[in-house]
Structures are given as structure tokens and as C-alpha cells.
Amino acid sequence: MDDTWASAQISLLQAAITAGVKRFAPPEFGCGPLAFPSITMLKSQVEVWEACEKAKTNNPGFECAGFEVGLFMNYMGKGSRNEEEALAGNPDNAQFVYYIRDMKAFIPLKSDGTIPRITMTEIGDIGRFVAAACSLPKWERSFGMVGSTMRMDEIVKLIEDVRQRKMDVTFRTPDQIRQERALATDPNKVFWLEFEEVYTRDRVDEGVIRPVLNDLCPAIKPMSIEDYLWKYWADS
């Protein structure tokens, strides 16, 4: 929020090169690179990646990778019976789309009125994928990892099956979301509305993540959304 993101990352990048580090990963751990220009808080990541590409050109053998995860699955742990474990250290109290304790969902629609997909990955699995990536012989620009990619209404059905009750679902059109964003002044509110807009486009490398590391590191078996819900929301 204080406009130092890009300068801090580029300084760290330059220090890494000076120190002889061979690999660098900007701290993204979110949606794909197509989302950067459309989310205010992430726009400076475009500048960071331009610096990364320049560093690769000027330093043969230097590698950079973006670790892309979609949405932390752990956002769905808020209010669960073992909340501390379910959140896995995520300090953000935000909830997005699914308010499971209250059995409410607010689903953004695509421009044609159909329901988009969402990629979610559990925080512990993210750590395991990153550790495995460090042992790979070659790094790629995009290191996407996927716990599950599902249509948002399919997740509603899973929640209803696990909790044995119906969810109150509100569908939100792209126009509604844009109108709210235009009136929002709080940076966090703007962020989540812009993030919601990402899903209305339902694009790979934006809100939908390619399972690059799943394919490169088959020994890592990530938790699915269904597994997560049964683990933390069954009998609640």
C-alpha cells in the first residue's frame, strides 16, 4: 500500500545477483500473472517481472519463477471447529465467496451469466511444492500448483454435502461488482472487489492456475477442496 513493493523486490533481486544467488522468486503466491495489471495492489509486480527478465538476460544461468496458487484454500477455514489448524497460520481474517459458518455464498458470474472456476491450494501443500521445486534441475517462468480447480457452484454442493444443510447463494454480475468497486475507498475492499472481477473472466493464468508443479513433482499429493471440507467442517 505504501508504493515500496517494487523497489524492495528489485533491491532484493539485485542483492541476490551480487551475492551469487542463482534463483529468485518474487513473493506472489496468488493468482496468475494475467491478474497483475487489473489489481491495484499487484500492478507493481509487472515492474518486478520486467526487472527479473532483464536480470536473466544480463546474467546467463540466472533463473526466476513465479509460484502461483490461486486462492489459499485455508480461507474456507474461518469459523471451523479447529480454526487455528484450518487457517494454517494465515493471518488474514478475510473470507471470500464462501462464508461456511453462516452457510452463505456470494458467487461472481461471468459476463454470459455462467459460473466461473476457481483454483485453491492449501498452505501446507504450497510449502511442499516450493521445497520440491528447489530440487528441480530447471526453473520455468510460471510454477503453478493446484489443490483443486472447480466451478464455484460445485464447491457449494460439496459444502452442503459436508454440513448437511443448504447454502444461501447470491449471484453477483460483473456490472454489480464494478459499480461497488467504483464506490469503494478502503484499499482492502478495493482489492477483494478487483479479485472478484478476476474470476468473472474465468481465464487460465489469471484466476485459474495451470498445475505445472503438480506435473513436475508427482510425489506431492495436494489436499483437494473436498478433503479440506471433510477434515475441518464435518460434524459442525
N, C-alpha and C positions, 0 to 999 in steps of 0.2 A: 504493500500500500504506500510505502514511502519512496518509491521510484528507485530503490537501490538494488533491486533484484538483478538486473542485467549487469551492472557494474561489479557487483560482488561475485557473480558467477564467472565473468570474464577475467577478473583478477585472479580467482582461484584457478581457472584454466591456464592462465599464463604462468602462475606459480608452479603448477603441476608440470608444465613443459620444462621450465627452468630446472626443476628438481629431477628431471629424467623419467617422470611417470609416463607410462605407455598407453594408458587407457583412462578415459574421462567420461563420466555420466552425469549430465545435469540432473538436478533433483526434480524430476517431473512426477513420475508415479501417479499418473492420472489418465486423462483421455488422450487420444491420438493427436499427432501434430497438425492435422487439419483444423483442430479446435482453437489453436493458439490465437489466430488473428481475430476471432469473434468473441473472445472472453477477455474483458478488460484487464483482469489480474494476471493473465497469461501472455498478453501481447508482447511483453519484453522478451519472452522465450524465443521469439523469432530472431531477435538480435543475438541472443546467446548462441543459437544454432548457426548463424552466419559466422560467428567467431570460431565455432567448432570446425566448420567446413574449411575455413581459412587455415586453422591450425593443422588440419590433416594435410592440406596441400603443401604447407611450408615445412612440415615435419614428417617425412616418409616413415611409415610404420606406426604412426600415432593413430589411435582408434577412439571413436566416440560412439556411444549408443544411448538411445532414449528408452527407458524402461516404462512401458505403457501397460496400465492395469484396468482401465475403465473406472468404475466406482468401487471403493472399498466395500466389500460385502458386509463388513462389520457395522456399517451404518444401520443395518437392519437389526442390530443387537440392542439398540436403545430400549430400555424398559423390560428386557427379558429377565428370566428368573436368575440367571447367572450373568448379569450385565457386565461386570468387570472383565470376565474372561471373554465374553462375546464381543466386547469392544476392542480387545487385544491392544490396549494402550492408545487407541485413537482418542485424542483429547478434544475433538470437535463434537459438540453436543448437537450438531445439526442432524436432521432427518430429511430424507429426500425421496419423494414419491410414496414410499411405504411407511405408514405410521402404525406399526403392527400392534402395539399395546392397545391403541384405540380402534384398531381394525378399520382404518381409513386409508385410501389411496388416492393420489392426485396424479393422473396419468396424462402426460402431454401427447397430443395427436400429431400425426404427420399432416402435411397440407392437403392430402387427399382424404383425410378422415380416418385412415387406418392407424393401427397401433404399432409403435416402433419397438426395436430391440434395445436391450441394454446389456453391456458386459460388466460382470462383477468378479472380483478376485479377493480372496481372504488374505488379510495382512500377513499372517504367518507363512502362507504359501508364497507371497511376494518375496519374503526374505529367502526362502528356499530356492526359488527360481534365480534370484540375483546371485546367490552363492554358487549355484551351478553354472551360471553364465560366466563367472570369473575363471572357470576352468576350460571354457571353450577355446579352441585354437584361433578363432577369428571372430571379431565382433561385427555386427551389422548396424545400420543406422537405426532401425526400429526393432526393439526387442519386446514385442507384445507378449503378454501372458494372460491366460483366461481361466477363471474358475468355471464360469458358465456364461453363455450368451443366450438370452431368451427374450421372447416378446414380453412386454410388461404385463399384459393380461394373463400370460401363462404363470407368471410369478404370483399374481393374485390367487389363482387357483391352487397353487402349492400352499400358500399361506392359509387359505380356507381349509384345505385338507388337513394340515397340521393342527390348526387350532379348532377345527370342527365348528366353525361358525362363518357367517357371511361377512364379507368386507363391503363397506360403503365406498363405492368408487365414483370419483368425479373426473370427468374427462375435460382436458383443457386444450383449446385450439391455439395454434401459433399466434393468431391475432390477439387473443386474450393475454398470452404471455408477453408479447411485445408491448402491449399497452401498459401492463404492470411495470415492465422494465423501464419504460419511458418516464414513469412517475416515481420510480424508486430513487432514493438518495443515499441510503446506507450501503456502503461498498459490499458487505456480505450478502445483503439482499440482492443487489445487482448481480453478484457472482452466481448465486443459485438460479436466478431467472435466466441469465445467459447460458448457464449449464443446461437448464431445462430446454432452451432453444436448440442446443446441440442435438438433443435427442429427437426433436421434431424433424430433423433432416435424415436421421437413420443411415448415416454414412460410415462405411468402413474407414478406419484410421481417424475417426472423429469420436463418436460415442460407441462405436462397435470396434473392438480390437481384434487384430489377427493373432492367432495363437502361435507365434513364431517360436517362443521358448518352449511351449508345450511339445512342439515337434522336435526341437533340437535337444531337449532334456527329458526324454520319455520316462526316466526313472522318477521324476517328480509327478506325483498323482494329486492334483489340487482338489480341495473340497468344492463340491458343487453347491449351488444355491439350495437345492433340495436337502442335501446333507446338513447344511448350516441351519436351516429352519427346523429340521427334526432335532438337531442337537440342542438348540437353545430355546425353542418355542413349544416343543411337545409338552403336553400336560400343563399348560399355562393358561 
